[in-house]
Amino acid sequence: MSHLPEKERDKLCGIRDGHPYSWVDTELFSAQPPEVQERVVEWIKNALVPTKTKANPISSNRLKVIMEKQLPGVDISNNALKDAMLLCGYEPVTVQQFNWLFCINRRKRPALIATKKGHY
C-alpha cells in the first residue's frame, strides 16, 4: 500500500470500535504494559492542556517524540499514542490522516515549552 498517494492512504485511517486505526499502524494503547499506560496517561494529563481553537495544532507523531524524550524507557507507536489521547478526552482535528492533529494550548503546554526553547 505504500505505493498509494498520501491522500489515498489517509482514507484508510480513522476510528474503528472507538480506537484509531491506519493502514500501517494498528497497535493499541491497551497493548502496552500497565506501568507504561500509567506513565503515558499521567504525562498527557499533567503535561498537556487542551484548547478548543484549531489554530496551530500539533501532530501525534511530534507529541510522541516529545513524550518519549520526557519519559525515558517509554516507546509506543503513533497509533498507541493517538489511542491514549482519545482515552484522555482529546479529539483530533481530523481522523482521516496518519498523523492526527491535536489542539494543545500554546501558552499552557508544559511538555512543549522545552521544545520552544530548543531542547527537542
MMTF fields as JSON, N, C-alpha, C and O atoms, coordinates in Angstrom:
{
  "mmtfVersion": "1.0.0",
  "mmtfProducer": "UNKNOWN",
  "numBonds": 479,
  "numAtoms": 480,
  "numGroups": 120,
  "numChains": 1,
  "numModels": 1,
  "chainsPerModel": [1],
  "groupsPerChain": [120],
  "chainIdList": ["A"],
  "bondAtomList": [4, 2, 8, 6, 12, 10, 16, 14, 20, 18, 24, 22, 28, 26, 32, 30, 36, 34, 40, 38, 44, 42, 48, 46, 52, 50, 56, 54, 60, 58, 64, 62, 68, 66, 72, 70, 76, 74, 80, 78, 84, 82, 88, 86, 92, 90, 96, 94, 100, 98, 104, 102, 108, 106, 112, 110, 116, 114, 120, 118, 124, 122, 128, 126, 132, 130, 136, 134, 140, 138, 144, 142, 148, 146, 152, 150, 156, 154, 160, 158, 164, 162, 168, 166, 172, 170, 176, 174, 180, 178, 184, 182, 188, 186, 192, 190, 196, 194, 200, 198, 204, 202, 208, 206, 212, 210, 216, 214, 220, 218, 224, 222, 228, 226, 232, 230, 236, 234, 240, 238, 244, 242, 248, 246, 252, 250, 256, 254, 260, 258, 264, 262, 268, 266, 272, 270, 276, 274, 280, 278, 284, 282, 288, 286, 292, 290, 296, 294, 300, 298, 304, 302, 308, 306, 312, 310, 316, 314, 320, 318, 324, 322, 328, 326, 332, 330, 336, 334, 340, 338, 344, 342, 348, 346, 352, 350, 356, 354, 360, 358, 364, 362, 368, 366, 372, 370, 376, 374, 380, 378, 384, 382, 388, 386, 392, 390, 396, 394, 400, 398, 404, 402, 408, 406, 412, 410, 416, 414, 420, 418, 424, 422, 428, 426, 432, 430, 436, 434, 440, 438, 444, 442, 448, 446, 452, 450, 456, 454, 460, 458, 464, 462, 468, 466, 472, 470, 476, 474],
  "bondOrderList": [1, 1, 1, 1, 1, 1, 1, 1, 1, 1, 1, 1, 1, 1, 1, 1, 1, 1, 1, 1, 1, 1, 1, 1, 1, 1, 1, 1, 1, 1, 1, 1, 1, 1, 1, 1, 1, 1, 1, 1, 1, 1, 1, 1, 1, 1, 1, 1, 1, 1, 1, 1, 1, 1, 1, 1, 1, 1, 1, 1, 1, 1, 1, 1, 1, 1, 1, 1, 1, 1, 1, 1, 1, 1, 1, 1, 1, 1, 1, 1, 1, 1, 1, 1, 1, 1, 1, 1, 1, 1, 1, 1, 1, 1, 1, 1, 1, 1, 1, 1, 1, 1, 1, 1, 1, 1, 1, 1, 1, 1, 1, 1, 1, 1, 1, 1, 1, 1, 1],
  "groupList": [{"groupName": "MET", "atomNameList": ["N", "CA", "C", "O"], "elementList": ["N", "C", "C", "O"], "formalChargeList": [0, 0, 0, 0], "bondAtomList": [1, 0, 2, 1, 3, 2], "bondOrderList": [1, 1, 2], "singleLetterCode": "M", "chemCompType": "L-PEPTIDE LINKING"}, {"groupName": "SER", "atomNameList": ["N", "CA", "C", "O"], "elementList": ["N", "C", "C", "O"], "formalChargeList": [0, 0, 0, 0], "bondAtomList": [1, 0, 2, 1, 3, 2], "bondOrderList": [1, 1, 2], "singleLetterCode": "S", "chemCompType": "L-PEPTIDE LINKING"}, {"groupName": "HIS", "atomNameList": ["N", "CA", "C", "O"], "elementList": ["N", "C", "C", "O"], "formalChargeList": [0, 0, 0, 0], "bondAtomList": [1, 0, 2, 1, 3, 2], "bondOrderList": [1, 1, 2], "singleLetterCode": "H", "chemCompType": "L-PEPTIDE LINKING"}, {"groupName": "LEU", "atomNameList": ["N", "CA", "C", "O"], "elementList": ["N", "C", "C", "O"], "formalChargeList": [0, 0, 0, 0], "bondAtomList": [1, 0, 2, 1, 3, 2], "bondOrderList": [1, 1, 2], "singleLetterCode": "L", "chemCompType": "L-PEPTIDE LINKING"}, {"groupName": "PRO", "atomNameList": ["N", "CA", "C", "O"], "elementList": ["N", "C", "C", "O"], "formalChargeList": [0, 0, 0, 0], "bondAtomList": [1, 0, 2, 1, 3, 2], "bondOrderList": [1, 1, 2], "singleLetterCode": "P", "chemCompType": "L-PEPTIDE LINKING"}, {"groupName": "GLU", "atomNameList": ["N", "CA", "C", "O"], "elementList": ["N", "C", "C", "O"], "formalChargeList": [0, 0, 0, 0], "bondAtomList": [1, 0, 2, 1, 3, 2], "bondOrderList": [1, 1, 2], "singleLetterCode": "E", "chemCompType": "L-PEPTIDE LINKING"}, {"groupName": "LYS", "atomNameList": ["N", "CA", "C", "O"], "elementList": ["N", "C", "C", "O"], "formalChargeList": [0, 0, 0, 0], "bondAtomList": [1, 0, 2, 1, 3, 2], "bondOrderList": [1, 1, 2], "singleLetterCode": "K", "chemCompType": "L-PEPTIDE LINKING"}, {"groupName": "ARG", "atomNameList": ["N", "CA", "C", "O"], "elementList": ["N", "C", "C", "O"], "formalChargeList": [0, 0, 0, 0], "bondAtomList": [1, 0, 2, 1, 3, 2], "bondOrderList": [1, 1, 2], "singleLetterCode": "R", "chemCompType": "L-PEPTIDE LINKING"}, {"groupName": "ASP", "atomNameList": ["N", "CA", "C", "O"], "elementList": ["N", "C", "C", "O"], "formalChargeList": [0, 0, 0, 0], "bondAtomList": [1, 0, 2, 1, 3, 2], "bondOrderList": [1, 1, 2], "singleLetterCode": "D", "chemCompType": "L-PEPTIDE LINKING"}, {"groupName": "CYS", "atomNameList": ["N", "CA", "C", "O"], "elementList": ["N", "C", "C", "O"], "formalChargeList": [0, 0, 0, 0], "bondAtomList": [1, 0, 2, 1, 3, 2], "bondOrderList": [1, 1, 2], "singleLetterCode": "C", "chemCompType": "L-PEPTIDE LINKING"}, {"groupName": "GLY", "atomNameList": ["N", "CA", "C", "O"], "elementList": ["N", "C", "C", "O"], "formalChargeList": [0, 0, 0, 0], "bondAtomList": [1, 0, 2, 1, 3, 2], "bondOrderList": [1, 1, 2], "singleLetterCode": "G", "chemCompType": "PEPTIDE LINKING"}, {"groupName": "ILE", "atomNameList": ["N", "CA", "C", "O"], "elementList": ["N", "C", "C", "O"], "formalChargeList": [0, 0, 0, 0], "bondAtomList": [1, 0, 2, 1, 3, 2], "bondOrderList": [1, 1, 2], "singleLetterCode": "I", "chemCompType": "L-PEPTIDE LINKING"}, {"groupName": "TYR", "atomNameList": ["N", "CA", "C", "O"], "elementList": ["N", "C", "C", "O"], "formalChargeList": [0, 0, 0, 0], "bondAtomList": [1, 0, 2, 1, 3, 2], "bondOrderList": [1, 1, 2], "singleLetterCode": "Y", "chemCompType": "L-PEPTIDE LINKING"}, {"groupName": "TRP", "atomNameList": ["N", "CA", "C", "O"], "elementList": ["N", "C", "C", "O"], "formalChargeList": [0, 0, 0, 0], "bondAtomList": [1, 0, 2, 1, 3, 2], "bondOrderList": [1, 1, 2], "singleLetterCode": "W", "chemCompType": "L-PEPTIDE LINKING"}, {"groupName": "VAL", "atomNameList": ["N", "CA", "C", "O"], "elementList": ["N", "C", "C", "O"], "formalChargeList": [0, 0, 0, 0], "bondAtomList": [1, 0, 2, 1, 3, 2], "bondOrderList": [1, 1, 2], "singleLetterCode": "V", "chemCompType": "L-PEPTIDE LINKING"}, {"groupName": "THR", "atomNameList": ["N", "CA", "C", "O"], "elementList": ["N", "C", "C", "O"], "formalChargeList": [0, 0, 0, 0], "bondAtomList": [1, 0, 2, 1, 3, 2], "bondOrderList": [1, 1, 2], "singleLetterCode": "T", "chemCompType": "L-PEPTIDE LINKING"}, {"groupName": "PHE", "atomNameList": ["N", "CA", "C", "O"], "elementList": ["N", "C", "C", "O"], "formalChargeList": [0, 0, 0, 0], "bondAtomList": [1, 0, 2, 1, 3, 2], "bondOrderList": [1, 1, 2], "singleLetterCode": "F", "chemCompType": "L-PEPTIDE LINKING"}, {"groupName": "ALA", "atomNameList": ["N", "CA", "C", "O"], "elementList": ["N", "C", "C", "O"], "formalChargeList": [0, 0, 0, 0], "bondAtomList": [1, 0, 2, 1, 3, 2], "bondOrderList": [1, 1, 2], "singleLetterCode": "A", "chemCompType": "L-PEPTIDE LINKING"}, {"groupName": "GLN", "atomNameList": ["N", "CA", "C", "O"], "elementList": ["N", "C", "C", "O"], "formalChargeList": [0, 0, 0, 0], "bondAtomList": [1, 0, 2, 1, 3, 2], "bondOrderList": [1, 1, 2], "singleLetterCode": "Q", "chemCompType": "L-PEPTIDE LINKING"}, {"groupName": "ASN", "atomNameList": ["N", "CA", "C", "O"], "elementList": ["N", "C", "C", "O"], "formalChargeList": [0, 0, 0, 0], "bondAtomList": [1, 0, 2, 1, 3, 2], "bondOrderList": [1, 1, 2], "singleLetterCode": "N", "chemCompType": "L-PEPTIDE LINKING"}],
  "groupTypeList": [0, 1, 2, 3, 4, 5, 6, 5, 7, 8, 6, 3, 9, 10, 11, 7, 8, 10, 2, 4, 12, 1, 13, 14, 8, 15, 5, 3, 16, 1, 17, 18, 4, 4, 5, 14, 18, 5, 7, 14, 14, 5, 13, 11, 6, 19, 17, 3, 14, 4, 15, 6, 15, 6, 17, 19, 4, 11, 1, 1, 19, 7, 3, 6, 14, 11, 0, 5, 6, 18, 3, 4, 10, 14, 8, 11, 1, 19, 19, 17, 3, 6, 8, 17, 0, 3, 3, 9, 10, 12, 5, 4, 14, 15, 14, 18, 18, 16, 19, 13, 3, 16, 9, 11, 19, 7, 7, 6, 7, 4, 17, 3, 11, 17, 15, 6, 6, 10, 2, 12],
  "groupIdList": [1, 2, 3, 4, 5, 6, 7, 8, 9, 10, 11, 12, 13, 14, 15, 16, 17, 18, 19, 20, 21, 22, 23, 24, 25, 26, 27, 28, 29, 30, 31, 32, 33, 34, 35, 36, 37, 38, 39, 40, 41, 42, 43, 44, 45, 46, 47, 48, 49, 50, 51, 52, 53, 54, 55, 56, 57, 58, 59, 60, 61, 62, 63, 64, 65, 66, 67, 68, 69, 70, 71, 72, 73, 74, 75, 76, 77, 78, 79, 80, 81, 82, 83, 84, 85, 86, 87, 88, 89, 90, 91, 92, 93, 94, 95, 96, 97, 98, 99, 100, 101, 102, 103, 104, 105, 106, 107, 108, 109, 110, 111, 112, 113, 114, 115, 116, 117, 118, 119, 120],
  "secStructList": [7, 6, 6, 1, 7, 2, 2, 2, 2, 2, 6, 6, 7, 3, 3, 3, 6, 6, 3, 3, 3, 7, 1, 1, 7, 7, 7, 7, 4, 4, 4, 1, 7, 2, 2, 2, 2, 2, 2, 2, 2, 2, 2, 2, 2, 2, 2, 7, 7, 5, 7, 1, 7, 7, 1, 1, 7, 3, 3, 2, 2, 2, 2, 2, 2, 2, 2, 2, 2, 2, 1, 6, 6, 7, 7, 7, 7, 2, 2, 2, 2, 2, 2, 2, 2, 2, 2, 6, 6, 7, 7, 5, 1, 7, 1, 1, 1, 1, 1, 7, 3, 3, 7, 5, 7, 1, 1, 1, 7, 2, 2, 2, 2, 2, 2, 2, 6, 6, 7, 7],
  "xCoordList": [0.798, 0.0, 0.84, 0.32, 2.132, 2.966, 3.056, 3.494, 2.649, 2.683, 1.487, 1.46, 0.51, -0.649, -0.265, 0.579, -0.877, -0.64, -1.106, -1.993, -0.495, -0.789, -2.281, -2.811, -2.96, -4.394, -5.198, -6.188, -4.791, -5.478, -5.196, -6.086, -3.941, -3.591, -4.368, -4.829, -4.512, -5.223, -6.675, -7.26, -7.257, -8.633, -8.727, -9.813, -7.584, -7.536, -7.245, -6.917, -7.365, -7.154, -8.471, -9.306, -8.654, -9.877, -10.026, -9.043, -11.283, -11.597, -12.495, -13.484, -12.152, -12.968, -13.151, -12.185, -14.374, -14.676, -14.098, -13.664, -14.092, -13.616, -12.112, -11.613, -11.371, -9.909, -9.386, -10.01, -8.247, -7.67, -7.15, -6.746, -7.168, -6.539, -5.943, -6.366, -4.973, -4.397, -3.942, -3.938, -3.575, -3.177, -1.859, -1.547, -1.08, 0.227, 0.447, 1.277, -0.281, -0.047, -1.357, -2.308, -1.4, -2.639, -2.473, -3.399, -1.294, -1.043, -1.95, -2.039, -2.615, -3.487, -2.778, -1.847, -3.222, -2.651, -2.786, -1.896, -3.882, -4.131, -3.115, -3.021, -2.354, -1.33, -0.059, 0.828, 0.019, 1.194, 1.112, 0.018, 2.257, 2.242, 1.549, 1.617, 0.89, 0.169, 1.015, 0.515, 2.291, 3.131, 3.393, 3.494, 3.503, 3.677, 2.381, 2.405, 1.257, -0.029, -0.186, -0.612, 0.159, 0.023, 0.911, 0.471, 2.15, 3.078, 2.616, 2.708, 2.12, 1.683, 0.434, 0.361, -0.535, -1.757, -1.396, -1.915, -0.519, -0.092, 0.576, 0.322, 1.423, 2.099, 1.081, 1.16, 0.138, -0.872, -1.658, -1.864, -2.089, -2.911, -2.136, -2.701, -0.857, -0.069, 0.703, 0.972, 1.055, 1.93, 1.196, 1.724, 0.006, -0.73, -1.987, -2.607, -2.35, -3.569, -4.359, -3.873, -5.57, -6.357, -6.873, -6.983, -7.181, -7.804, -8.84, -8.747, -9.807, -10.849, -10.474, -11.026, -9.542, -9.14, -8.34, -7.525, -8.581, -7.895, -6.685, -6.099, -6.315, -5.146, -3.874, -3.701, -2.998, -1.675, -1.681, -1.03, -2.387, -2.381, -1.033, -0.205, -0.826, 0.433, 0.143, -0.878, 1.022, 0.779, 1.031, 1.813, 0.348, 0.522, 1.957, 2.482, 2.592, 3.972, 4.912, 5.828, 4.699, 5.533, 5.329, 6.289, 4.063, 3.784, 4.472, 5.004, 4.455, 5.087, 6.587, 7.139, 7.24, 8.678, 8.991, 9.92, 8.218, 8.426, 8.199, 8.997, 7.093, 6.765, 7.877, 8.283, 8.366, 9.392, 10.701, 11.441, 10.992, 12.188, 11.992, 12.948, 10.758, 10.476, 10.18, 10.232, 9.875, 9.606, 10.58, 10.216, 11.805, 12.788, 12.238, 11.584, 12.519, 12.07, 10.696, 10.262, 10.0, 8.685, 8.851, 9.367, 8.411, 8.491, 7.198, 7.043, 6.267, 4.998, 4.813, 5.49, 3.902, 3.646, 2.802, 2.177, 2.799, 1.978, 0.499, -0.23, 0.078, -1.318, -1.668, -2.759, -0.749, -0.981, -1.103, -1.916, -0.285, -0.401, -1.738, -2.385, -2.152, -3.465, -4.566, -5.499, -4.46, -5.434, -5.439, -6.501, -4.249, -4.134, -4.718, -5.368, -4.489, -5.037, -6.566, -7.214, -7.144, -8.601, -9.089, -10.073, -8.393, -8.742, -8.758, -9.571, -7.851, -7.746, -8.668, -8.611, -9.514, -10.509, -10.132, -10.895, -8.994, -8.586, -9.245, -9.32, -9.716, -10.303, -9.401, -9.006, -9.075, -8.229, -9.014, -10.242, -8.285, -8.91, -9.606, -10.742, -8.926, -9.498, -8.876, -7.724, -9.644, -9.115, -8.661, -8.063, -8.928, -8.56, -7.204, -7.06, -6.222, -4.838, -3.998, -4.419, -2.819, -1.978, -1.572, -1.739, -1.044, -0.685, -1.855, -2.16, -2.5, -3.614, -3.076, -1.966, -3.863, -3.521, -4.373, -5.592, -3.726, -4.421, -4.26, -3.211, -5.315, -5.31, -4.828, -5.531, -3.635, -2.999, -2.823, -2.407, -3.132, -2.987, -1.521, -0.666, -1.233, 0.151, 0.774, 1.999, -0.018, 0.515, 0.657, 1.468, -0.124, -0.136, 0.232, -0.399, 1.195, 1.591, 2.962, 3.96, 3.04, 4.332, 5.25, 6.46, 4.706, 5.546, 6.199, 7.256, 5.581, 6.083, 6.951, 7.578, 7.002, 7.806, 9.273, 9.972, 9.744, 11.136, 11.431, 12.539, 10.474, 10.704, 10.859, 11.655, 10.118, 10.205, 11.589, 12.096, 12.184, 13.492, 14.619, 15.793, 14.267, 15.264, 15.831, 16.873, 15.17, 15.676, 15.347, 16.012, 14.331, 13.966, 13.928, 13.64],
  "yCoordList": [-1.195, 0.0, 1.258, 2.35, 1.122, 2.314, 3.006, 4.154, 2.325, 2.932, 3.862, 4.59, 3.839, 4.722, 6.151, 6.372, 7.137, 8.532, 8.778, 8.088, 9.771, 10.056, 10.262, 9.77, 10.973, 11.223, 9.928, 9.796, 8.989, 7.692, 6.866, 6.194, 6.923, 6.209, 6.788, 6.05, 8.117, 8.754, 8.297, 8.289, 7.918, 7.41, 6.076, 5.655, 5.42, 4.143, 4.331, 3.37, 5.558, 5.884, 6.359, 6.934, 6.124, 6.589, 5.996, 5.704, 5.823, 5.237, 4.032, 4.117, 2.921, 1.704, 1.224, 1.114, 0.942, 0.442, 1.341, 0.859, 2.645, 3.601, 3.754, 4.441, 3.119, 3.174, 3.607, 3.324, 4.288, 4.679, 3.47, 2.468, 3.583, 2.564, 3.264, 4.359, 2.63, 3.139, 1.961, 0.82, 2.234, 1.19, 0.541, -0.542, 1.166, 0.613, 0.391, -0.434, 1.114, 1.063, 0.711, 1.494, -0.466, -0.913, -1.132, -1.597, -0.797, -1.039, -0.161, 1.048, -0.77, -0.033, 0.247, -0.463, 1.274, 1.659, 0.534, 0.335, -0.191, -1.286, -2.421, -3.265, -2.454, -3.484, -3.172, -4.017, -1.972, -1.562, -2.152, -2.401, -2.375, -2.846, -1.798, -0.602, -2.243, -1.307, -0.138, 0.983, -0.383, 0.707, 1.757, 2.946, 1.328, 2.277, 3.054, 4.271, 2.354, 3.036, 4.121, 5.237, 3.784, 4.734, 5.962, 7.093, 5.74, 6.857, 7.751, 8.974, 7.153, 7.931, 8.752, 9.933, 8.141, 8.871, 10.011, 11.119, 9.75, 10.797, 11.946, 13.115, 11.616, 12.639, 13.478, 14.706, 12.837, 13.566, 14.5, 15.67, 13.98, 14.784, 15.926, 16.997, 15.726, 16.743, 17.678, 18.824, 17.208, 17.999, 18.735, 19.705, 18.302, 18.924, 19.611, 19.17, 20.689, 21.421, 21.565, 22.172, 21.015, 21.111, 22.529, 23.332, 22.813, 24.071, 23.799, 22.802, 24.662, 24.462, 25.064, 24.678, 26.006, 26.628, 25.633, 24.874, 25.648, 24.709, 25.337, 24.756, 26.532, 27.193, 26.517, 26.286, 26.208, 25.695, 24.408, 24.367, 23.362, 22.101, 21.401, 21.765, 20.397, 19.645, 18.193, 17.634, 17.594, 16.238, 15.185, 15.383, 14.071, 12.945, 12.444, 12.041, 12.464, 11.985, 12.919, 12.449, 14.22, 15.174, 14.996, 15.011, 14.827, 14.588, 13.313, 13.268, 12.284, 11.005, 11.187, 10.657, 11.922, 12.166, 12.93, 12.574, 13.975, 14.768, 13.91, 13.93, 13.15, 12.301, 11.285, 11.094, 10.639, 9.615, 10.211, 9.533, 11.469, 12.125, 12.482, 12.486, 12.781, 13.167, 11.966, 12.081, 10.83, 9.605, 8.511, 7.653, 8.534, 7.516, 6.104, 5.808, 5.251, 3.864, 3.627, 2.48, 4.692, 4.546, 4.681, 5.684, 3.662, 3.654, 3.034, 1.813, 3.893, 3.386, 3.85, 4.77, 3.214, 3.586, 4.858, 5.258, 5.471, 6.648, 6.313, 7.107, 5.152, 4.751, 4.569, 4.945, 3.995, 3.817, 5.171, 5.332, 6.151, 7.482, 8.118, 8.733, 7.975, 8.509, 7.881, 8.567, 6.583, 5.868, 6.421, 6.612, 6.676, 7.236, 8.649, 9.015, 9.432, 10.794, 10.742, 11.532, 9.813, 9.643, 9.266, 9.815, 8.328, 7.868, 9.028, 9.052, 9.982, 11.132, 12.291, 13.367, 12.066, 13.063, 14.024, 14.944, 13.842, 14.717, 14.248, 13.049, 15.19, 14.878, 15.441, 16.605, 14.627, 15.123, 16.058, 16.008, 16.899, 17.8, 16.975, 17.265, 15.952, 15.008, 13.639, 13.539, 12.595, 11.239, 10.595, 9.519, 11.224, 10.612, 11.093, 11.609, 10.903, 11.094, 10.287, 10.028, 9.897, 9.032, 9.721, 9.151, 10.934, 11.711, 12.623, 13.56, 12.346, 13.176, 14.493, 14.547, 15.543, 16.846, 17.095, 16.924, 17.499, 17.774, 19.242, 19.845, 19.8, 21.201, 21.296, 20.914, 21.803, 21.939, 23.432, 24.175, 23.866, 25.266, 25.655, 25.083, 26.608, 27.004, 27.802, 27.896, 28.364, 29.137, 28.298, 28.614, 27.235, 26.423, 24.975, 24.057, 24.773, 23.416, 23.079, 23.168, 22.701, 22.45, 21.506, 21.729, 20.473, 19.493, 20.085, 19.621, 21.102, 21.64, 22.874, 23.331, 23.421, 24.609, 24.323, 25.168, 23.147, 22.791, 22.773, 23.125, 22.374, 22.335, 23.741, 23.969, 24.683, 26.069, 26.648, 27.488, 26.199, 26.686, 25.917, 26.135, 25.029, 24.311, 23.065, 22.568, 22.55, 21.352, 20.074, 19.055, 20.11, 18.923, 19.264, 18.401],
  "zCoordList": [0.0, 0.0, 0.0, -0.228, 0.252, 0.301, -1.052, -1.126, -2.13, -3.446, -3.689, -4.681, -2.795, -2.912, -2.57, -1.701, -3.248, -2.872, -1.438, -0.936, -0.785, 0.624, 0.87, 1.866, -0.01, 0.179, 0.142, 0.861, -0.674, -0.74, 0.517, 1.038, 1.002, 2.238, 3.413, 4.284, 3.435, 4.538, 4.624, 5.707, 3.495, 3.511, 4.255, 4.654, 4.436, 5.136, 6.62, 7.317, 7.102, 8.515, 9.117, 8.417, 10.394, 11.034, 12.417, 13.098, 12.821, 14.124, 13.89, 13.162, 14.503, 14.474, 15.902, 16.657, 16.264, 17.61, 18.696, 19.743, 18.446, 19.438, 19.527, 20.419, 18.607, 18.617, 17.248, 16.225, 17.229, 15.946, 15.181, 15.771, 13.88, 13.047, 11.835, 11.465, 11.233, 9.996, 9.155, 9.616, 7.967, 7.028, 7.417, 6.922, 8.285, 8.609, 10.111, 10.493, 10.962, 12.408, 13.107, 13.09, 13.718, 14.368, 15.872, 16.537, 16.409, 17.835, 18.698, 18.484, 19.662, 20.565, 21.88, 22.262, 22.555, 23.837, 24.862, 25.689, 24.808, 25.76, 25.631, 26.523, 24.533, 24.35, 25.15, 25.273, 25.683, 26.468, 27.874, 28.381, 28.501, 29.891, 30.785, 30.502, 31.85, 32.725, 33.227, 33.328, 33.543, 34.042, 32.96, 33.263, 31.71, 30.603, 30.398, 30.216, 30.428, 30.283, 31.348, 31.051, 32.584, 33.682, 33.464, 33.672, 33.05, 32.832, 31.694, 31.79, 30.617, 29.456, 29.795, 29.456, 30.455, 30.835, 31.782, 31.646, 32.731, 33.663, 32.904, 33.195, 31.938, 31.136, 30.367, 30.377, 29.708, 28.938, 29.852, 29.528, 30.984, 31.904, 32.544, 32.766, 32.845, 33.542, 32.61, 32.969, 31.439, 30.569, 29.459, 28.916, 29.114, 28.009, 28.517, 29.485, 27.853, 28.184, 26.889, 25.934, 26.844, 25.607, 25.366, 26.292, 24.123, 23.749, 22.674, 21.958, 22.557, 21.55, 20.211, 19.18, 20.211, 18.954, 18.113, 18.638, 16.824, 15.936, 15.259, 14.346, 15.718, 15.147, 15.64, 16.837, 14.711, 15.04, 15.87, 16.914, 15.449, 16.203, 16.082, 15.248, 16.921, 16.911, 16.525, 16.926, 15.761, 15.262, 16.336, 17.266, 16.173, 17.098, 17.081, 18.118, 15.929, 15.86, 16.624, 17.3, 16.528, 17.264, 18.773, 19.543, 19.187, 20.604, 21.089, 22.198, 20.25, 20.591, 20.813, 21.777, 19.938, 20.054, 21.341, 22.066, 21.622, 22.839, 24.078, 25.015, 24.071, 25.219, 25.482, 26.628, 24.44, 24.614, 25.144, 25.856, 24.805, 25.348, 26.812, 27.587, 27.192, 28.573, 29.467, 30.692, 28.875, 29.633, 29.189, 28.385, 29.702, 29.307, 29.507, 30.506, 28.541, 28.614, 28.023, 27.909, 27.644, 27.022, 25.514, 25.02, 24.794, 23.333, 22.816, 22.811, 22.379, 21.868, 20.431, 19.971, 19.736, 18.35, 18.283, 19.265, 17.127, 16.873, 17.128, 17.722, 16.681, 16.856, 18.331, 18.76, 19.107, 20.539, 21.237, 22.147, 20.806, 21.406, 21.039, 21.886, 19.789, 19.383, 20.232, 20.651, 20.484, 21.307, 22.736, 23.328, 23.283, 24.635, 24.691, 25.67, 23.654, 23.609, 23.608, 24.295, 22.835, 22.843, 24.236, 24.732, 24.855, 26.199, 27.203, 28.126, 27.008, 27.91, 27.508, 28.102, 26.504, 26.149, 25.039, 24.744, 24.425, 23.324, 22.031, 21.761, 21.246, 19.944, 18.854, 18.914, 17.867, 16.78, 15.86, 15.799, 15.156, 14.188, 13.116, 12.743, 12.625, 11.666, 11.92, 12.342, 11.66, 11.881, 10.576, 10.597, 9.462, 8.191, 7.698, 6.59, 8.561, 8.181, 9.159, 10.287, 8.724, 9.548, 10.844, 11.923, 10.756, 11.942, 12.283, 11.545, 13.395, 13.824, 14.374, 14.903, 14.246, 14.793, 16.024, 15.992, 17.107, 18.361, 18.723, 18.497, 19.287, 19.696, 21.138, 22.073, 21.294, 22.606, 22.872, 21.983, 24.072, 24.442, 24.321, 24.997, 23.476, 23.203, 24.349, 24.429, 25.214, 26.335, 27.598, 28.469, 27.7, 28.93, 28.636, 29.16, 27.844, 27.468, 28.048, 27.332, 29.301, 29.955, 29.19, 29.147, 28.595, 27.898, 26.669, 26.241, 26.098, 24.846, 25.034, 24.078, 26.234, 26.478, 26.199, 25.639, 26.581, 26.331, 24.84, 24.434, 24.017, 22.565, 22.025, 21.114, 22.565, 22.121, 22.427, 21.683, 23.511, 23.909, 23.211, 23.508, 22.295, 21.519, 22.17, 21.743, 23.193, 23.86, 23.074, 23.264, 22.193, 21.406, 19.952, 19.123]
}
